[in-house]
Amino acid sequence: MNVLFEQIGRVIIAKLNRPSSLNALNSSTMYELIEGLKKYDTNPDIGCIVLTGSERVFCAGADIKEMSQKNFNDMFNEDYFGYWEVFAKVKTPIIAAVSGYALGGGCELAMMCDIIIATENAVFGQPEIKLGVIPGIGGTQRLTSLVGKAKAMDLILSGRNLSAQEAFASGLVSKIIAEQHFLNEVIQYAQELATYSKTALIAAKETINQSLECSLKDGIVFERRLFHALFNTDDQKEGMTAFLEKRTATFNQQKTA
């Protein structure tokens, strides 16, 4: 199997598993990952997903061997990489736990996640220009959104690598954790998120992503409407009642009202 799935409480760990190819993203890996996550995405007992690779490499990029002999008609008719947008539509929060290299498609995969947490030895980059192409899984768009035009131009036009420290300073990475306890700490963080209302987590994720697609005025209205909608859920009643009663809320136990 190219992707290994493990459930720990309300958290799913999805591990890329192509060590001989440095976890390169071929079509089989794409479908295994996405179809697996689609199943867990609709499961109310799953509150968070952690996507990771090995200690040496998160993902070295798209599978060049698979692509190299294709021509324009092949790529266009297959809509090559198009299915990755299904990954971007997963509603459950996804944390990319990046150790080692996250290059090309690997960097793009991490950026499709909601939070990127990295080890001190993590390396990011979009080196496609060195192959005579450009990023094809949203790199030019998401990287620009995350780090700004100047930094995105620098990274994509030069194809240079980005250290974990520079990625953190640029806003690409949210947190750097020492390698010794890395995955355990990421899982603990994911487990914390998974204790909250899954409906509220999905609403928060959707609202933040909407901010990238619309004006401030429209985004604020969108946020307010989802805020209003959450008052039709038992999780909202439980959360506010627990606060007033000075106890810990127990979410995800009931259906919406």
Phi, psi and omega per residue, in radians:
M1 nan 2.429 -3.126
N2 -1.455 -0.310 3.119
V3 -2.352 2.287 3.104
L4 -1.868 2.300 3.136
F5 -1.966 2.384 3.086
E6 -2.433 2.381 3.108
Q7 -1.825 2.249 3.057
I8 -2.182 1.780 -3.062
G9 1.088 -2.156 3.135
R10 -1.675 0.268 -3.103
V11 -2.019 2.390 3.022
I12 -1.826 2.246 3.023
I13 -1.758 2.061 3.080
A14 -1.896 2.037 -3.063
K15 -2.001 2.127 3.052
L16 -1.142 2.370 -2.939
N17 -2.405 1.052 3.026
R18 -2.221 1.152 -3.033
P19 -1.025 -0.601 -3.114
S20 -1.211 -0.343 3.139
S21 -1.992 0.301 -3.132
L22 0.970 0.653 3.121
N23 1.041 0.538 3.095
A24 -1.050 2.539 -3.050
L25 -1.575 1.692 2.979
N26 -1.660 3.126 -3.073
S27 -1.109 -0.674 -3.132
S28 -1.094 -0.753 3.117
T29 -1.099 -0.749 3.122
M30 -0.997 -0.857 -3.100
Y31 -1.199 -0.700 3.117
E32 -1.057 -0.799 -3.113
L33 -1.138 -0.882 -3.051
I34 -1.178 -0.774 -3.128
E35 -1.142 -0.631 3.079
G36 -1.125 -0.787 -3.118
L37 -1.198 -0.551 3.092
K38 -1.058 -0.679 3.132
K39 -1.155 -0.793 -3.114
Y40 -1.288 -0.469 -3.107
D41 -1.070 -0.599 -3.104
T42 -1.596 0.034 -3.126
N43 -1.540 2.022 -3.109
P44 -1.151 -0.253 -3.138
D45 -1.536 -0.005 3.087
I46 -1.910 2.089 -3.075
G47 -1.874 -0.235 -3.115
C48 -2.798 2.668 3.140
I49 -2.191 2.383 3.033
V50 -1.994 2.159 3.101
L51 -1.866 2.202 -3.091
T52 -2.523 3.064 3.073
G53 -2.238 -2.315 3.088
S54 -1.800 3.087 3.092
E55 -1.144 -0.561 -3.080
R56 -1.415 -0.657 -3.043
V57 -2.619 2.235 2.989
F58 -1.257 -1.023 3.078
C59 -2.907 2.167 -3.078
A60 -1.402 -0.073 3.084
G61 2.246 -2.977 3.082
A62 -1.221 2.760 -3.094
D63 -1.364 1.763 -3.087
I64 -1.116 -0.644 3.141
K65 -1.036 -0.695 -3.141
E66 -1.199 -0.590 -3.040
M67 -1.560 -0.473 -2.823
S68 -1.013 -0.573 -3.081
Q69 -1.656 0.035 -3.133
K70 -1.390 2.663 3.048
N71 -1.954 -3.084 -3.090
F72 -1.022 -0.787 -3.124
N73 -1.042 -0.718 3.111
D74 -1.055 -0.890 -3.071
M75 -1.138 -0.714 -3.096
F76 -1.234 -0.805 -3.097
N77 -1.196 -0.569 3.078
E78 -1.397 -0.222 -2.949
D79 0.844 0.921 -3.039
Y80 -0.949 2.264 -3.053
F81 1.421 -0.169 -3.066
G82 -1.058 -0.582 -3.083
Y83 -1.193 -0.302 3.106
W84 -1.078 -0.398 3.132
E85 -1.157 -0.352 3.031
V86 -1.157 -0.673 3.069
F87 -1.036 -0.754 -3.108
A88 -1.142 -0.299 -3.121
K89 -1.655 0.007 3.072
V90 -1.050 2.272 -3.041
K91 -1.449 -0.599 -3.130
T92 -1.143 2.368 3.129
P93 -0.981 2.378 -3.138
I94 -2.118 2.245 3.065
I95 -1.838 2.201 3.014
A96 -1.555 2.044 3.095
A97 -1.746 1.763 -2.952
V98 -1.833 2.011 2.995
S99 -2.105 2.352 -3.111
G100 1.335 -2.548 -2.982
Y101 -1.460 2.348 2.977
A102 -2.288 1.534 -2.999
L103 -2.033 2.593 3.076
G104 0.971 -2.115 3.120
G105 -1.048 -0.466 3.082
G106 -1.185 -0.705 3.061
C107 -1.155 -0.716 3.126
E108 -1.139 -0.668 3.091
L109 -1.103 -0.768 3.102
A110 -1.063 -0.693 -3.131
M111 -1.229 -0.393 3.058
M112 -1.297 -0.273 3.066
C113 -1.353 2.985 -3.054
D114 -1.563 -0.538 3.141
I115 -2.410 2.356 3.048
I116 -1.952 2.116 3.042
I117 -2.032 2.337 -3.001
A118 -2.241 2.748 2.956
T119 -1.463 2.963 3.136
E120 -1.154 -0.374 -3.110
N121 -1.707 0.141 -3.121
A122 -1.183 2.530 3.130
V123 -2.344 2.232 -3.139
F124 -1.984 2.741 3.084
G125 3.085 2.748 3.055
Q126 -2.160 1.431 -3.023
P127 -1.551 0.290 -3.042
E128 -1.023 -0.513 -3.114
I129 -1.033 -0.495 3.139
K130 -1.291 -0.189 3.099
L131 -1.838 0.085 -3.138
G132 1.437 0.292 3.119
V133 -2.338 -2.948 3.099
I134 -2.237 2.945 3.045
P135 -0.985 2.523 -3.064
G136 -2.234 0.042 3.122
I137 -2.051 0.613 3.063
G138 1.662 0.150 -3.062
G139 -1.048 -0.769 -3.118
T140 -1.139 -0.510 -3.087
Q141 -1.511 -0.902 -3.069
R142 -1.231 -0.702 -3.138
L143 -1.102 -0.725 3.107
T144 -1.086 -0.724 3.125
S145 -1.115 -0.633 -3.042
L146 -1.467 -0.681 -3.016
V147 -2.045 -0.084 -3.138
G148 1.653 2.812 -3.049
K149 -1.096 -0.790 -3.036
A150 -1.083 -0.829 -3.125
K151 -1.189 -0.696 3.131
A152 -1.118 -0.736 3.091
M153 -1.051 -0.803 3.125
D154 -0.987 -0.900 -3.044
L155 -1.208 -0.747 -3.046
I156 -1.376 -0.677 -3.130
L157 -1.301 -0.532 3.127
S158 -1.607 -0.455 -3.083
G159 1.256 0.255 -3.089
R160 -1.314 2.816 3.120
N161 -1.508 2.789 -3.104
L162 -2.173 2.143 3.119
S163 -1.249 2.868 3.097
A164 -1.032 -0.688 -3.117
Q165 -1.153 -0.738 3.106
E166 -1.211 -0.638 3.105
A167 -1.106 -0.681 3.100
F168 -1.157 -0.797 3.141
A169 -1.113 -0.496 -3.109
S170 -1.500 -0.148 -3.132
G171 1.577 0.099 3.112
L172 -1.342 -0.680 -3.119
V173 -1.883 2.386 -3.103
S174 -1.550 -0.441 -3.070
K175 -2.763 2.518 3.027
I176 -1.996 2.274 -3.109
I177 -2.155 2.466 3.107
A178 -1.021 2.498 -3.019
E179 -1.084 -0.554 -3.034
Q180 -1.002 -0.721 -3.083
H181 -2.048 0.363 -2.918
F182 -0.970 -1.134 -3.009
L183 -1.125 -0.648 3.107
N184 -1.065 -0.715 3.138
E185 -1.221 -0.649 3.083
V186 -1.116 -0.746 3.139
I187 -1.125 -0.702 3.092
Q188 -1.057 -0.731 3.101
Y189 -1.111 -0.764 3.116
A190 -1.091 -0.677 3.122
Q191 -1.135 -0.614 3.069
E192 -1.109 -0.824 3.119
L193 -1.046 -0.665 -3.063
A194 -1.228 -0.215 3.086
T195 -1.367 -0.281 -3.113
Y196 -1.451 2.972 3.127
S197 -1.053 2.139 3.125
K198 -1.110 -0.642 3.118
T199 -1.077 -0.742 3.128
A200 -1.208 -0.665 3.095
L201 -1.070 -0.789 3.131
I202 -1.097 -0.732 -3.140
A203 -1.122 -0.737 3.132
A204 -1.113 -0.779 3.122
K205 -1.063 -0.798 -3.111
E206 -1.119 -0.667 -3.120
T207 -1.202 -0.725 3.108
I208 -1.103 -0.789 3.117
N209 -1.109 -0.595 3.127
Q210 -1.125 -0.510 -3.122
S211 -1.081 -0.397 -3.139
L212 -1.453 -0.174 -3.012
E213 -1.957 -0.093 -3.015
C214 -2.533 3.069 3.109
S215 -1.271 2.858 3.096
L216 -1.022 -0.763 -3.117
K217 -1.045 -0.844 -3.135
D218 -1.179 -0.630 3.130
G219 -1.128 -0.687 3.130
I220 -1.153 -0.704 3.089
V221 -1.112 -0.758 3.124
F222 -1.044 -0.805 3.111
E223 -1.027 -0.817 -3.077
R224 -1.117 -0.665 -3.141
R225 -1.169 -0.690 3.087
L226 -1.221 -0.622 3.030
F227 -1.010 -0.817 3.100
H228 -1.053 -0.754 -3.063
A229 -1.089 -0.569 -3.118
L230 -1.173 -0.245 3.074
F231 -1.342 0.025 3.030
N232 -1.774 0.251 -3.118
T233 -1.993 2.610 3.052
D234 -1.168 -0.500 3.115
D235 -1.091 -0.655 3.084
Q236 -1.123 -0.760 3.124
K237 -1.091 -0.767 3.139
E238 -1.128 -0.771 -3.093
G239 -1.101 -0.796 -3.098
M240 -1.308 -0.621 3.080
T241 -1.133 -0.757 3.130
A242 -1.082 -0.673 3.119
F243 -1.080 -0.809 -3.117
L244 -1.191 -0.533 3.138
E245 -1.566 0.040 3.102
K246 0.980 0.862 3.076
R247 -2.374 2.930 3.112
T248 -1.373 2.295 -3.132
A249 -1.270 2.580 3.037
T250 -2.002 1.835 -3.059
F251 -1.672 3.022 2.999
N252 1.087 0.465 -3.139
Q253 -1.718 -0.419 -3.071
Q254 -2.211 2.908 3.036
K255 -1.397 2.970 3.074
T256 -1.142 2.673 -3.106
A257 -1.211 nan nan
